[in-house]
Amino acid sequence: MEKLTNKEEEIMHILWKLEKAFVKDILAEIDGEKPHYNTLSTMVRNLEEKGFVSYNAYGKTHQYYPIIEKDIYRKRFLNTTIENYFNNSYKNMVSFFAKEEKISVDELKEIIDLIEKRK
C-alpha cells in the first residue's frame, strides 16, 4: 500500500466520514481553498487506480466509496512513520511528544494504565 499525498488523504478522510459520495459531495466537504471540480474528479480516479476507492455507476455519474479501511491505513502509516522517524521505537515517539509538550503527565499515566491492564 503506497503513501497518499496530503490532498489524497484529505479526500480519503472525507470518504471515510461520508462512506459514499459523489465528487460534488466531496467538494462541499473540503475546507479552505477548493480545487476545480475536474481536478478533484481526477484525484478521486487516481485513488481508484491506487486501489483505495471504488464506485457505483449511475449513468455517467459515479458514487465513490472507500475500499481501504481507515484503521488499516492508519496502522500502515503510523508503522512507517515510527520506523522512519523514531528508529522503530514507540518509546522514542512518546519521548518526542513529551519533549515537545504535546502529551501531558495525565495522558502518560493513562497510557501506562492501559499497558498495565493488558498484562
C-alpha positions in Angstrom: 0.0 0.0 0.0 1.5 3.3 -1.0 1.5 6.5 1.0 -1.0 9.0 -0.2 -0.4 12.7 -0.9 -1.8 15.2 1.6 -4.7 16.0 -0.8 -5.4 12.3 -1.4 -5.5 11.8 2.4 -7.9 14.7 2.8 -10.2 13.1 0.2 -10.0 9.7 1.9 -10.9 11.3 5.3 -14.0 12.8 3.6 -14.9 9.4 2.1 -14.3 7.6 5.4 -16.6 10.1 7.0 -19.4 10.1 4.4 -19.0 6.4 3.5 -20.3 7.1 -0.1 -20.1 10.3 -2.0 -20.3 11.9 -5.4 -17.5 14.3 -6.4 -19.8 17.3 -5.7 -20.3 15.9 -2.1 -16.5 15.6 -1.6 -16.0 19.1 -3.0 -18.6 20.5 -0.5 -16.7 18.9 2.5 -13.2 20.4 1.6 -12.1 23.1 3.9 -10.3 26.2 2.6 -9.5 26.6 -1.0 -11.4 24.2 -3.1 -9.9 22.6 -6.2 -11.7 22.8 -9.5 -14.3 20.0 -9.9 -12.4 18.3 -12.7 -9.2 18.4 -10.7 -10.9 16.7 -7.8 -12.5 14.2 -10.1 -9.1 13.3 -11.4 -7.7 12.9 -7.9 -10.6 10.6 -6.9 -10.0 8.5 -10.1 -6.3 8.3 -9.1 -7.4 6.9 -5.7 -9.4 4.3 -7.6 -6.4 3.4 -9.6 -4.3 3.1 -6.5 -6.9 0.7 -5.0 -8.2 2.9 -2.3 -11.7 3.6 -3.6 -14.3 2.0 -5.9 -17.6 3.3 -7.3 -21.1 2.6 -8.2 -22.0 4.0 -11.7 -25.3 5.8 -12.2 -25.2 6.6 -15.9 -22.2 9.0 -16.4 -22.1 9.8 -12.7 -20.1 7.8 -10.1 -20.7 7.5 -6.4 -17.4 6.7 -4.7 -16.7 4.7 -1.5 -13.5 3.7 0.3 -12.3 0.1 0.0 -9.4 0.5 2.3 -10.5 0.9 5.9 -9.2 3.9 7.9 -7.8 1.8 10.6 -5.7 -0.3 8.1 -4.3 2.8 6.5 -3.6 4.4 9.9 -1.7 1.4 11.1 0.4 1.2 8.0 1.1 5.0 8.1 2.0 5.0 11.8 4.2 2.0 11.5 6.1 3.6 8.6 6.4 6.9 10.5 7.7 5.2 13.6 10.3 3.2 11.5 11.4 6.3 9.6 11.4 9.0 12.3 11.7 7.2 15.6 14.2 4.4 14.9 11.3 1.9 15.1 10.8 2.8 18.8 7.5 3.7 20.3 9.4 4.9 23.4 11.3 7.4 21.2 8.0 8.6 19.7 6.3 9.1 23.1 9.5 10.8 24.4 9.4 13.2 21.4 5.8 14.2 22.1 6.7 14.6 25.8 9.7 16.9 25.0 7.5 18.9 22.6 4.9 19.2 25.3 2.3 17.6 23.1 1.4 15.0 25.8 0.6 15.7 29.4 1.6 13.7 32.5 -2.0 12.7 33.0 -2.1 11.3 29.4 1.1 9.4 30.0 -0.4 7.9 33.2 -3.5 6.9 31.2 -1.2 5.1 28.7 0.6 3.4 31.5 -2.7 2.3 33.0 -3.8 0.9 29.6 -0.5 -1.1 29.2 -0.7 -2.4 32.8 -4.3 -3.6 32.2 -3.3 -5.6 29.2 -0.9 -7.7 31.3 
